Amino acid sequence: MTFLVALVALGILLGTVSCTSFPVFLAAAGAITAWLLVFSVRERLAHHRHR
């Protein structure tokens, strides 16, 4: 099921890429990557504190 959700998300992402300019896509990808990194670090710190 997770694989199917990932495929749908990839399809939406690739569809969006074809409709926007490359610099806009890079900016959005960078923002999403930064948000995911911040989220993962916060989750690790929170999980590490509760041990």
Backbone bond lengths (Angstrom), bond angles and torsions (degrees), N, CA, C in turn:
res aa  C-N    CA-C-N  psi(-1)  N-CA   C-N-CA  omega(-1)  CA-C   N-CA-C  phi
1 M - - - 1.452 - - 1.541 110.79 -
2 T 1.333 116.01 -42.57 1.462 119.83 179.04 1.523 110.43 -62.57
3 F 1.324 116.05 -37.22 1.468 119.73 178.22 1.519 111.17 -62.33
4 L 1.326 117.53 -40.11 1.466 120.83 178.95 1.529 111.01 -65.82
5 V 1.316 116.56 -40.54 1.467 119.90 178.14 1.526 109.86 -63.93
6 A 1.340 117.08 -40.27 1.463 120.56 177.95 1.531 110.93 -63.87
7 L 1.319 117.15 -39.32 1.465 120.02 178.01 1.533 111.54 -64.83
8 V 1.312 116.81 -41.54 1.465 120.25 178.42 1.532 109.98 -64.57
9 A 1.338 117.11 -43.73 1.462 120.56 178.57 1.525 110.93 -62.34
10 L 1.329 117.34 -40.27 1.456 120.79 178.00 1.525 110.70 -64.55
11 G 1.310 116.95 -40.18 1.465 120.41 177.65 1.517 112.32 -63.00
12 I 1.326 116.61 -41.57 1.467 120.51 177.90 1.522 110.17 -65.05
13 L 1.338 116.16 -42.79 1.463 120.32 179.40 1.521 111.29 -62.26
14 L 1.315 117.52 -45.60 1.464 120.24 -179.67 1.524 111.59 -67.22
15 G 1.310 116.93 -34.29 1.463 120.33 175.93 1.519 111.50 -65.37
16 T 1.318 116.18 -38.81 1.465 121.02 178.34 1.519 110.70 -67.63
17 V 1.321 116.70 -39.29 1.464 120.74 179.64 1.522 110.72 -59.99
18 S 1.313 116.73 -39.39 1.462 119.48 -177.28 1.528 112.24 -70.23
19 C 1.342 117.54 -18.03 1.471 120.78 -177.84 1.523 113.33 -99.15
20 T 1.334 117.62 -11.55 1.466 120.10 -178.20 1.521 109.62 -115.72
21 S 1.309 114.61 168.13 1.460 118.70 176.68 1.529 109.25 -78.89
22 F 1.316 116.34 159.29 1.456 121.09 -176.55 1.531 112.66 -63.15
23 P 1.342 120.42 -42.83 1.474 119.21 177.86 1.538 113.27 -61.59
24 V 1.325 116.58 -36.16 1.465 119.84 177.32 1.524 109.81 -65.80
25 F 1.317 117.04 -41.68 1.458 121.01 177.84 1.523 110.91 -62.74
26 L 1.338 117.16 -43.42 1.469 120.17 179.22 1.524 111.56 -63.33
27 A 1.307 117.19 -40.68 1.464 120.60 178.86 1.531 110.54 -64.12
28 A 1.313 116.79 -43.74 1.464 120.46 179.25 1.530 110.89 -66.35
29 A 1.322 116.58 -41.31 1.465 120.27 178.72 1.526 110.59 -64.23
30 G 1.311 117.22 -39.58 1.463 120.64 177.19 1.520 112.31 -64.74
31 A 1.323 116.40 -41.37 1.464 120.09 178.64 1.527 111.22 -65.07
32 I 1.315 117.02 -42.31 1.463 120.75 178.73 1.518 110.75 -65.47
33 T 1.325 117.09 -41.55 1.466 121.00 178.69 1.519 110.91 -62.97
34 A 1.318 116.96 -44.08 1.466 120.38 178.85 1.521 110.60 -62.34
35 W 1.335 117.33 -43.43 1.458 120.55 179.54 1.526 110.95 -62.74
36 L 1.332 117.64 -42.04 1.456 120.53 178.91 1.520 111.69 -64.93
37 L 1.334 117.81 -39.45 1.458 120.62 177.47 1.527 111.33 -64.02
38 V 1.324 117.23 -45.66 1.463 121.00 178.56 1.523 110.22 -61.90
39 F 1.320 117.03 -43.43 1.462 121.19 -179.98 1.523 111.04 -62.11
40 S 1.337 117.16 -44.41 1.463 119.55 -177.60 1.525 111.23 -67.71
41 V 1.339 117.62 -37.96 1.463 119.80 177.83 1.524 110.27 -65.64
42 R 1.319 117.83 -42.77 1.469 120.59 179.07 1.517 111.03 -63.90
43 E 1.319 118.14 -40.47 1.462 121.04 178.65 1.525 111.13 -65.57
44 R 1.327 117.13 -41.29 1.471 119.97 178.33 1.522 111.05 -63.27
45 L 1.334 116.50 -43.38 1.461 119.78 179.88 1.523 111.32 -65.22
46 A 1.322 116.95 -41.21 1.459 120.86 179.19 1.528 110.19 -66.43
47 H 1.308 117.21 -41.18 1.467 120.60 179.64 1.523 110.60 -68.86
48 H 1.308 116.63 -36.86 1.463 120.56 -179.13 1.536 110.66 -68.46
49 R 1.336 117.65 -34.62 1.456 122.09 -179.83 1.532 112.01 -68.76
50 H 1.329 117.62 -30.91 1.466 120.82 -176.08 1.517 113.09 -84.86
51 R 1.297 118.76 -1.53 1.474 120.42 178.67 1.488 111.44 -74.48
